[in-house]
Amino acid sequence: PDFEWRPAESERIEGQFLWSTSKTPNRPDLADEWDGRDLSGHAADLWWSHSDAHWDNYVEAKDISEGFRADNGFLPQVGYRMGYEELGYTFRPESGPIRRLRLFSFGSYSEDADGNLLQRQIVPGFAFDGKWNSFVRFEFAQEDLRAQTRVFRRRQIRPIFQIHPNRYFAYFEFDGVFGDEIDFANDRLGTGTTLSFWAEFNSGKHLSIDPYYTRRTLDVTTDSGLSGTLVTADVARVKVTWNFDARSWIRIIGQETSARRRPDLWTFEVEPRSRDFAGSAVFAYKLNWQTVLYLGYADSRTLDDANVLQPAERQAFFKVSYAFRR
């Protein structure tokens, strides 16, 4: 069951309760808990929000038991309790380059079923809307976060910049993370940087090009005093869409992921380099408002020992989509 209650125009209270029962397959070679056991548990979520011309406040409490499973949904973690609150105040200047300015702060606390800390954070920041349909946001985060056996304090600056210049250069976004970063695999604290870029370019009514790129680095110091970049990971993707007319279009996507590692900085054996490529092409034709036909092909490749991308999987598919109307 779930519910929603609006005691006032600016107030909203919502909640949801779930219960699941699951029987795992008898495949302990794939997962330790897959030994045919029965699992059951609950998940509860309750949140309250307030919003008026200037103030906004959001509070959420969540409790998910260790035996709860939602294999058909997105639930990456179970066996924890969490509390979250965000408070903000918004200014709306009547003149000047800033259209809207919001000052905010949010914090959260989560623990496992035994009461051990998982995460505790407090994040003040500000955001504003500016000229040329631009948006800027800065977060100044401090959080205590558990890795494997230890809790580390992480301090980060997280900027976001978005702009919609015109119909041809339709969109650009930059996201960044600078400061401390946790090496979860080796249970230690380091420093890291994450840079991400999105864009959208349009050429008339037919062509749309959407590039994306992100790079993430993590620098650490080992117990023996050896320092360096543990890993550098890159993701590059481009999506090209060509609209023939109102009925048909073709979309092509290519994505490459790669990682470079220094094995001497790891506590276990790793490959010094990995690289994967995935590409796909989909053609769509709209017969009418109810029926769309899709024809597609996908190809994925991975790096072998000779540093050559070898085919890993190929797919071809045909799909018919039909909308029923009552």
C-alpha positions as CSV (number, residue, x, y, z in Angstrom):
1,P,0.0,0.0,0.0
2,D,0.9,3.6,-0.5
3,F,-0.8,6.9,0.3
4,E,-0.6,10.6,-0.4
5,W,-2.1,13.3,1.9
6,R,-2.1,17.1,1.2
7,P,-3.2,18.8,4.4
8,A,-2.5,22.2,2.8
9,E,-1.6,23.5,-0.6
10,S,2.1,23.8,0.4
11,E,2.2,20.5,2.3
12,R,2.4,16.9,1.1
13,I,2.9,13.7,3.1
14,E,3.5,10.4,1.2
15,G,4.3,6.9,2.3
16,Q,4.8,3.4,1.0
17,F,5.1,0.0,2.6
18,L,6.2,-3.2,0.8
19,W,6.6,-6.9,1.8
20,S,8.4,-9.5,-0.3
21,T,8.9,-13.2,-0.2
22,S,11.5,-14.8,-2.4
23,K,13.0,-18.2,-2.9
24,T,16.6,-18.2,-4.3
25,P,17.7,-20.6,-7.0
26,N,20.1,-23.4,-6.0
27,R,23.2,-21.9,-7.7
28,P,25.8,-21.1,-4.9
29,D,28.4,-20.9,-7.6
30,L,26.9,-17.6,-8.7
31,A,26.0,-16.1,-5.2
32,D,26.5,-17.3,-1.7
33,E,22.8,-16.7,-0.8
34,W,21.6,-18.7,-3.8
35,D,21.4,-22.0,-2.0
36,G,17.7,-22.5,-2.3
37,R,16.9,-20.5,0.9
38,D,13.7,-18.5,1.5
39,L,13.9,-14.8,2.1
40,S,11.3,-12.3,3.3
41,G,11.2,-8.8,4.6
42,H,9.7,-5.3,4.5
43,A,10.6,-1.9,3.0
44,A,9.0,1.3,4.3
45,D,9.4,4.8,3.0
46,L,7.8,8.0,4.4
47,W,8.4,11.5,3.3
48,W,7.1,15.0,4.0
49,S,7.6,18.1,1.9
50,H,6.8,21.8,2.2
51,S,7.1,24.4,-0.5
52,D,6.0,28.1,-0.7
53,A,7.2,31.2,-2.5
54,H,10.5,31.2,-0.6
55,W,11.0,28.2,1.7
56,D,11.1,24.5,0.8
57,N,11.8,21.6,3.1
58,Y,11.9,17.9,2.4
59,V,12.2,15.1,5.0
60,E,12.4,11.4,4.3
61,A,12.8,8.3,6.4
62,K,13.4,4.8,5.0
63,D,13.7,1.3,6.5
64,I,14.6,-1.7,4.4
65,S,15.1,-5.1,6.0
66,E,17.9,-7.5,5.1
67,G,15.4,-10.1,3.7
68,F,13.6,-7.7,1.3
69,R,14.2,-8.2,-2.4
70,A,12.9,-6.3,-5.4
71,D,14.5,-8.2,-8.3
72,N,12.1,-6.7,-10.8
73,G,12.9,-3.1,-9.7
74,F,15.9,-0.9,-8.9
75,L,17.0,-1.5,-5.3
76,P,20.8,-1.6,-5.0
77,Q,20.9,-2.0,-1.2
78,V,19.0,-3.7,1.6
79,G,19.4,-4.0,5.4
80,Y,19.6,-0.4,6.3
81,R,17.8,2.6,7.8
82,M,18.1,6.1,6.5
83,G,17.0,9.6,7.4
84,Y,17.3,12.6,5.0
85,E,16.4,16.3,5.2
86,E,16.9,19.2,2.8
87,L,16.1,22.9,3.5
88,G,16.2,25.7,1.0
89,Y,15.4,29.4,0.6
90,T,14.8,31.0,-2.8
91,F,15.4,34.6,-3.8
92,R,13.8,35.9,-7.0
93,P,15.5,39.2,-8.0
94,E,13.4,41.6,-10.1
95,S,16.4,42.7,-12.2
96,G,20.0,41.7,-12.9
97,P,21.7,38.6,-14.5
98,I,20.4,36.2,-11.9
99,R,16.8,35.1,-12.3
100,R,16.5,32.8,-9.3
101,L,18.9,32.1,-6.4
102,R,18.4,29.2,-4.0
103,L,20.5,28.6,-0.8
104,F,20.2,25.1,0.5
105,S,21.6,22.5,2.8
106,F,20.9,18.8,3.0
107,G,22.0,16.0,5.3
108,S,21.5,12.3,5.8
109,Y,22.3,9.5,8.1
110,S,22.2,5.8,7.4
111,E,23.1,2.7,9.3
112,D,22.9,-1.0,8.8
113,A,20.7,-3.5,10.7
114,D,23.2,-3.8,13.5
115,G,23.4,0.0,14.0
116,N,26.8,0.5,12.3
117,L,27.3,3.7,10.5
118,L,27.1,3.5,6.7
119,Q,26.9,7.2,5.7
120,R,26.6,10.6,7.5
121,Q,26.7,13.8,5.4
122,I,26.0,17.5,5.5
123,V,26.1,19.4,2.3
124,P,25.5,23.2,2.1
125,G,25.4,24.9,-1.3
126,F,23.7,27.3,-3.7
127,A,22.2,27.3,-7.1
128,F,21.0,30.0,-9.5
129,D,19.4,30.5,-12.9
130,G,21.0,33.0,-15.2
131,K,21.0,34.4,-18.6
132,W,20.8,32.3,-21.8
133,N,18.8,29.7,-20.0
134,S,21.8,28.8,-17.8
135,F,21.9,27.0,-14.4
136,V,24.7,26.8,-11.9
137,R,24.9,24.7,-8.7
138,F,27.7,24.3,-6.2
139,E,27.7,21.7,-3.4
140,F,30.3,21.7,-0.5
141,A,30.1,18.2,0.9
142,Q,31.4,16.6,4.0
143,E,30.5,13.0,4.7
144,D,31.6,10.0,6.7
145,L,31.3,6.9,4.6
146,R,32.0,3.3,5.3
147,A,34.2,1.3,2.9
148,Q,34.9,-2.4,3.7
149,T,35.9,-2.2,7.3
150,R,36.7,1.4,8.0
151,V,34.8,4.7,8.0
152,F,36.5,7.6,6.1
153,R,35.7,11.3,6.1
154,R,35.4,12.7,2.6
155,R,35.3,16.4,1.7
156,Q,34.3,17.4,-1.9
157,I,33.3,20.3,-4.1
158,R,30.7,19.5,-6.7
159,P,29.9,22.1,-9.3
160,I,27.3,21.8,-12.0
161,F,26.8,24.1,-15.0
162,Q,24.1,23.9,-17.7
163,I,23.2,26.1,-20.5
164,H,20.8,26.1,-23.5
165,P,22.4,28.7,-25.9
166,N,20.2,28.4,-29.0
167,R,18.3,25.9,-31.3
168,Y,21.5,24.7,-33.0
169,F,23.7,24.4,-29.8
170,A,20.8,23.2,-27.9
171,Y,22.4,22.0,-24.6
172,F,25.7,21.8,-22.7
173,E,26.3,20.5,-19.2
174,F,29.4,20.1,-17.1
175,D,29.5,18.2,-13.8
176,G,32.6,18.0,-11.6
177,V,33.7,16.3,-8.3
178,F,36.9,17.5,-6.7
179,G,38.5,16.5,-3.4
180,D,38.7,13.3,-1.3
181,E,37.7,10.0,-2.8
182,I,37.5,6.5,-1.3
183,D,39.3,3.5,-2.7
184,F,36.6,1.0,-1.8
185,A,38.4,-1.9,-3.4
186,N,41.5,-1.4,-1.2
187,D,39.8,0.1,1.8
188,R,41.6,3.4,2.0
189,L,41.2,7.2,1.4
190,G,42.7,9.0,-1.6
191,T,42.0,12.1,-3.7
192,G,40.0,12.1,-6.9
193,T,38.6,14.1,-9.8
194,T,35.5,13.4,-11.9
195,L,34.8,15.5,-15.0
196,S,31.7,14.9,-17.1
197,F,30.5,16.8,-20.2
198,W,27.2,16.5,-22.2
199,A,26.1,18.4,-25.3
200,E,23.5,18.4,-28.0
201,F,23.9,19.9,-31.4
202,N,21.1,20.2,-34.0
203,S,21.3,20.9,-37.7
204,G,18.0,22.0,-38.9
205,K,15.1,19.6,-38.4
206,H,16.9,16.3,-39.3
207,L,20.2,15.9,-37.6
208,S,20.9,15.7,-33.9
209,I,24.3,14.9,-32.4
210,D,24.7,14.2,-28.6
211,P,28.3,13.7,-27.4
212,Y,29.1,12.6,-23.8
213,Y,32.5,12.2,-22.1
214,T,33.6,11.6,-18.5
215,R,36.9,11.0,-16.9
216,R,37.5,9.8,-13.4
217,T,40.9,9.6,-11.6
218,L,41.9,8.3,-8.1
219,D,45.2,9.0,-6.5
220,V,46.3,7.0,-3.4
221,T,49.3,6.4,-1.1
222,T,50.0,2.8,-0.1
223,D,51.0,1.7,3.4
224,S,54.6,1.5,2.2
225,G,54.6,5.1,1.1
226,L,54.2,4.6,-2.7
227,S,52.0,7.2,-4.3
228,G,50.4,7.6,-7.7
229,T,47.3,7.4,-9.7
230,L,45.5,4.1,-8.9
231,V,43.1,4.2,-11.9
232,T,42.1,6.5,-14.7
233,A,38.7,5.6,-16.2
234,D,37.1,7.1,-19.3
235,V,33.7,6.8,-21.0
236,A,33.1,8.4,-24.4
237,R,29.8,8.2,-26.1
238,V,28.2,9.8,-29.1
239,K,24.6,9.5,-30.3
240,V,23.5,10.6,-33.8
241,T,19.9,10.8,-34.8
242,W,18.6,11.5,-38.3
243,N,14.9,12.2,-38.7
244,F,13.9,11.4,-42.3
245,D,10.4,12.8,-41.8
246,A,7.6,12.7,-39.3
247,R,7.3,8.9,-39.7
248,S,10.9,7.5,-39.7
249,W,14.2,8.0,-38.0
250,I,17.5,6.2,-37.5
251,R,19.7,6.4,-34.4
252,I,23.3,5.3,-34.1
253,I,25.2,5.1,-30.8
254,G,28.8,4.3,-30.2
255,Q,30.4,4.1,-26.7
256,E,33.9,3.2,-25.6
257,T,34.9,2.6,-22.0
258,S,38.6,2.2,-20.9
259,A,40.6,2.1,-17.7
260,R,44.3,2.3,-16.9
261,R,45.6,1.0,-13.6
262,R,48.9,0.8,-11.7
263,P,49.1,-2.7,-10.4
264,D,51.8,-1.9,-7.9
265,L,49.3,0.4,-6.0
266,W,46.7,-2.3,-5.6
267,T,46.5,-4.9,-2.8
268,F,45.5,-7.7,-5.2
269,E,46.2,-8.5,-8.9
270,V,44.5,-6.4,-11.6
271,E,44.9,-5.9,-15.3
272,P,46.9,-2.8,-16.1
273,R,44.4,-1.9,-18.9
274,S,40.9,-2.7,-20.0
275,R,38.8,-1.4,-22.9
276,D,35.4,-2.1,-24.3
277,F,33.3,-0.8,-27.2
278,A,29.6,-1.0,-27.8
279,G,27.7,0.2,-30.9
280,S,24.1,0.0,-32.0
281,A,21.9,1.2,-34.8
282,V,18.1,1.4,-34.7
283,F,15.7,2.3,-37.5
284,A,12.1,3.2,-36.7
285,Y,9.1,3.6,-39.0
286,K,5.8,4.8,-37.7
287,L,2.9,3.3,-39.6
288,N,0.3,5.3,-37.7
289,W,-0.2,6.8,-34.3
290,Q,-0.7,3.3,-32.8
291,T,2.0,1.2,-34.6
292,V,5.8,1.6,-34.8
293,L,8.2,-0.8,-36.3
294,Y,11.8,-1.1,-35.1
295,L,14.8,-2.8,-36.8
296,G,18.1,-2.8,-34.9
297,Y,21.7,-4.2,-34.7
298,A,24.2,-4.1,-31.8
299,D,27.8,-5.0,-31.6
300,S,30.1,-5.1,-28.5
301,R,33.8,-5.7,-28.4
302,T,36.4,-6.1,-25.6
303,L,40.2,-5.8,-25.4
304,D,42.2,-9.0,-25.6
305,D,45.7,-9.8,-24.4
306,A,47.2,-8.5,-27.7
307,N,45.5,-5.1,-27.1
308,V,43.1,-5.7,-29.9
309,L,39.3,-5.2,-29.7
310,Q,37.7,-8.6,-30.3
311,P,34.0,-9.2,-31.0
312,A,32.2,-10.2,-27.8
313,E,28.5,-10.2,-28.8
314,R,26.3,-9.3,-31.7
315,Q,22.5,-8.8,-31.8
316,A,19.9,-8.2,-34.4
317,F,16.3,-7.5,-33.6
318,F,12.9,-6.6,-34.9
319,K,10.2,-5.1,-32.8
320,V,6.6,-4.0,-33.3
321,S,5.1,-1.5,-30.8
322,Y,1.3,-1.2,-30.8
323,A,-0.7,1.2,-28.5
324,F,-4.2,0.1,-27.5
325,R,-6.9,2.7,-27.0
326,R,-10.0,2.4,-24.9
